[in-house]
Amino acid sequence: MKKIFIGLALILAAFTASAQVKSDQVIQKAIDKAVADSQNPKKAAKVGTWIKLSDAYLKAYNNPLANVAGGDKTQVMMLLGGEQPISTEIVTLQGEYFEKNVFANKNLYFNSNGFLAFSEVTKPSYDGDALDEAAAALAKAYEVDAKGQKKEDIGKTLQQIAAYYASDAATAFNLGRIAQSSVLFGKAGAVSMQAPCPSVDSSSVYNAALTAYMVQNYDRAIEYYKKALEIGYASEGNTYAALSECLLQQKDTVAARKVLEEGFAAYPQSDRIITSLIDFYRMVNEDPAKILDLLEEAKVKMPDNPALYYVEGDILVKMNKYDEAVQAYRKSAEINPQYEWGYYGEGVLWFTRAVATQEEANALPFNEYRKYDELIARMGEELKNTIEPFEKCYSLTQNQALKDAVADNLKRIYFALRNESPEYKAAYEKYNAIVSGE
């Protein structure tokens, strides 16, 4: 997660210098004039008046970084026109090293390759939330724009304001100011939902919740996770699971159950929801088999979805119902022979059983050699049972991580069986070479 947020800051900070920095007095004078115009009854009736007021606030917001652009340090300093940092130091942020250059009104952070990663305004040109003021002015502009002639322009500017808030939120996160980051992500989401903004910044709404959760502000996290779901941002089921975790922190088990079961109905293949449901059922001393009932409901809605049977197999494994799990995995592959996860699930089941059998054999007393031989023979059969599903999975999958994992398992299996036949020995040599990168 940390690298994701740093990456976000890198992207959002890569803007191009478009103007020279003006004095704060000049900036304030422009704002004062625009405010005065907006208070004039005749001028206040014109959409242009409010757009100019918004522009004045946005110029104030951008002013400290008006001549800062992305690039390496030499390019950045050249655009600064001779302005030199007051000091420099090496800082560690989210596990990465940056050179922090301190100026009178900003800090610039260069990554280990010498490129500008992100910037931080330390002395704004306007004493207030310029972005909030700009958004408020645009709300008024939209109100007085009866014919909608400026609707598109207003919407684009609102979208830009939301992006500014999201960039500032990412910077705050990088600097370890998690609570502030949550506030800024929340503002990004709010502006993006202001009419007539053309699109909702759903990821910022989600991130507002995530960062609130990180600082244990569960009320706020719940509020924003709910908003994320309202605008359709479920993150493949993760939003439901995260919301349930927050509700459990608040001891609201009734609401947590409802959210998880709703999430499961919508995303039955979500590992996080399944795991959370099983953990929840265990916590409340309820039979985890209840999830199988939910799966049956999902199968009625999506009878041709192989993922449902794959999930069913995983649940049955957790319940130690191995024969039934094998049948579920095979049903998954029967529905869609190209669905690699059914094969993978069965292979993992047999491999895990083989490991457990070996451990059982190794734990026997020395004098129980007959039992030991029986267990070792059973382990060999379980290992052989892994081969077909794993080989099928390996041949089908385009997921490189899955392919690597299966190749490693096949290498181990064929190694254990290599003395039984030349074919097994050749297969071991094949997968050993693959895993070794030869």
Steps between C-alpha positions, in 0.01 A plus 500: 500500500780741581656468156161553340456834672852615416432408139181704511693803622758456227234502232306793636811708563617474140344826383652761274597848608266752344568831675741687720442535871330825597524675833242408760386861501420487127314173548297637790419816307356292215291299745372814672390648167328178395323476836386863473358432155311198631340721766375745237135402429525565127830319454395216730227410253761422234661157480830656393533681831500175695731326256748787539474468879571129472796571272640750752495237775653237271782737406561551870509125554745443213717804560769349729568229240426702187853461363557142619484224242586132491844389389844441643648737754697700243188566294292587805758745632536665161127572492521647849702781346783510750294438812712286729392274786558617855614152594506141377484170684445131435172370640336158506133491406302176482826307483649700212776762502441854375706817484288768663568853373361766732394837353326797659154386394538139389692175533603301194570127532732332250515121479814286497525547121509877540152567362234713664265259676261739670482845653356648817377857548606629840392864460184539290432827321151511649420461868215252465380204298532643151367183337190500719438867419546429128253210511247717686534773235438242228189378681369855476608522136303186419200643685488821299585334169133451416563406135786265583738677265795454736401160634785314329763752609375498858501121504858476372621748762327307776670185377835678518430617855421144601831390345686770696344377824591140415859602425525684830352196674763274345775738609363510855498120504858484376600736779331283761211737564236233468211682671557806281519275197156361583353851523646597164387182328154568639504848350615362165204264500255771605607743227483224238138441599414870469289583194588521218828313549502234224633209707517389861844439651394174663855395586541812714180417686636152568840637601333743741356194676822300482714774651241565771512131587879518524477762775216308669241764420236234447200735486655687210615179331146358521358821355728493197486126438122537489536791258729288283236229479229756427691621195571145385864469609515149646865427409420139411337455840777658707282795596242269659768313693669819617169650610421187699837521675424856607156401624654218702740749655187685611357171638209518253487132408149523354601761245832324431318176419256679269780672310700180459205299378402776256859512380512124458180501297654760267859365497489130590850449359663759729758326717492785748123481545508122531776512758324778691174307497661184628681694771177675592303177525769356721502809719126477559519120536298441187556207267718621210296266280249787483713645225418194293135602514597840363694329225195297406305824464775641281498187283132550428580848369820399320485127423777519242748682721794263567635731771210407726603135501863592548402706803283215624801271476712738706232519770460122512876466542487734798225275641720191441250359249764402249304257278223754454758770432653293221158462341440875522835580335428249224155649446667838457724356227203318344302823465795676339795280399705816444453621859839426656403559862294184531804295399719702729267449798498123455877489458556701817258276691687182408838660557394623845364156586828340393697734724266427792535124442877527497495696826274235654741227391802686635330538838453124548710307753785298350331165566191584291680439174202327335282803562784719377523304174124528453510876546793545266318295234192717548711812472635374168148455365399846620803649327406322179149640528644852486667449165207511258327810644827688548619416147166616360516822700857565384405454136196729523589793719628832370558618856877495538495492880266201495708333230814543711332359810368195315839437336666507840247253640540267202876507543460390863248229410707352219810515718327281759390258225807515278627151583171333405530545125709669231196715416484642851876563497475682165209708628702597808790611282259701283343693790826537685638676192189719478515600865876559478452718194724286284 
